Amino acid sequence: MRFLRSSRPVGVLIALLSILVLALAGCSNNEESEGLGADISPTSVEVEPVAEIADLVPAPIRESGQLIVGVNVPYAPNEFKDANGDIIGFDVDLMNAVGSVLGLTPQYREAQFDTIIPSVQAGTYNVGMSSFTDTKEREAQVDFVTYYSAGVQWAQQVGAGIDPNNACGKRVAVQSTTYEDTDEIPAKSQACTDAGQPAIEKVRYDSQDEATNALMLGRVDAMSADSPVTSYAIERSNGQLEPAGGVFDSAPYGYPVQKGSQLAQALQQAVQYLIDNGQYQAIAEHWGLGAGTIPTSVINGAVS
């Protein structure tokens, strides 16, 4: 997960013809692939400002009329680019709706995943939005507003017989700096070597779409990613990929904001407003993510 994206550090998976082109060309270049095959349009959910919630936004942000959001793409279906280069996805639709409740227009700023939280701390961004897992370690740096629940799930080529709990000696693709990279695979690999078995060969990629392409092309035995990302990749693989085991290590996604900022209260109430009024569920189901919706948004809801 982006640290769960999956430490969650949940790529752009491409439509069938694009996948075949990439397979034939052996292409794994992020710039070439991230804008292809985005065949889902943004959610059309009408949301009006809510004055009592908007009043909670810190004055400098409220007076600017903008919410500066740090984001890392691609990480479909949560955040990725369409064929026009516009950032779309579940996270984007939900943040746009949150912005509407707050009377603010989100302005998305692309960044490397591991620079977003430091940039939030520094005040460069008001909030991060990149499938961040809310963890107790991260809560020491920033506050989180929870908005979804995701876990880790592996994918394999159909019939490969990969067991995530017994993958010693296998090559497993991950996106670098994600939970899968920093925590999950190292722990599983250590268990292998402690038992006298060969280590898992972790293969790190700069973006999730590169990790997915590597599995499609047979360069690795499996990939590990956030459950929404894995599900989306499998759905768009034309029957080439399937789950390798179930979902595990479920944890909340959250928006990181500066520690102690009242913006956290504004965001939490905006998310809860959308949950209570059904717009949140509509957005999640539009992207096929209804299974991970939450009934209550909280500030700092880490489970570990």
VENHUKA-V127619 format. One record per backbone hydrogen bond with DSSP energy under -1.0 kcal/mol. NH is the residue of the N-H (numbers start at 1). CO is the residue of the C=O. Records with the same first field share a line. If there is no record, write none. Layout:
NH = CO, CO
This chain:
2 = 5, 8
3 = 1, 8
4 = 6
5 = 1, 8
6 = 1
9 = 2, 5
19 = 15
20 = 16
21 = 17
22 = 18
23 = 19
24 = 20
25 = 21
26 = 22
27 = 22
33 = 29
34 = 30
36 = 33
39 = 37
45 = 43
50 = 101
54 = 50
55 = 51
56 = 53
57 = 54
62 = 58
63 = 59
64 = 60
65 = 61
67 = 105
69 = 107
70 = 127
71 = 109
75 = 79
78 = 75
79 = 75
80 = 88
82 = 86
85 = 82
88 = 80
90 = 77
91 = 78
93 = 89
94 = 90
95 = 91
96 = 92
97 = 93
98 = 94
99 = 95
100 = 96
101 = 97
102 = 98
104 = 99
105 = 65
107 = 67
109 = 69
111 = 71
115 = 112
116 = 113
119 = 115
120 = 116
121 = 117
122 = 118
124 = 119
125 = 119
126 = 68
127 = 68
128 = 256
129 = 70
133 = 2
134 = 252
139 = 135
141 = 138
142 = 138
143 = 257
145 = 255
146 = 298
147 = 253
149 = 292
150 = 251
152 = 248
153 = 225
155 = 223
156 = 242
158 = 240
160 = 157
166 = 163
170 = 167
172 = 201
173 = 222
174 = 203
176 = 205
178 = 175
179 = 1
182 = 178
183 = 179
184 = 179
185 = 180
187 = 183
188 = 184
189 = 185
190 = 186
191 = 187
192 = 188
193 = 189
194 = 190
195 = 191
196 = 193
197 = 192
201 = 170
202 = 200
203 = 172
205 = 174
211 = 207
212 = 208
213 = 209
214 = 210
215 = 211
216 = 212
217 = 213
218 = 215
219 = 214
221 = 171
222 = 171
223 = 155
224 = 173
225 = 153
227 = 151
230 = 226
231 = 227
232 = 228
233 = 229
234 = 230
235 = 231
236 = 232
237 = 234
240 = 237
242 = 156
244 = 154
248 = 152
251 = 150
253 = 148
254 = 132
255 = 145
257 = 143
261 = 258
264 = 261
266 = 262
267 = 263
268 = 264
269 = 265
270 = 266
271 = 267
272 = 268
273 = 269
274 = 270
275 = 271
276 = 272
277 = 273
278 = 275
280 = 274
282 = 278
283 = 279
284 = 280
285 = 281
286 = 282
287 = 283
288 = 285
289 = 284
292 = 289
293 = 290
300 = 144
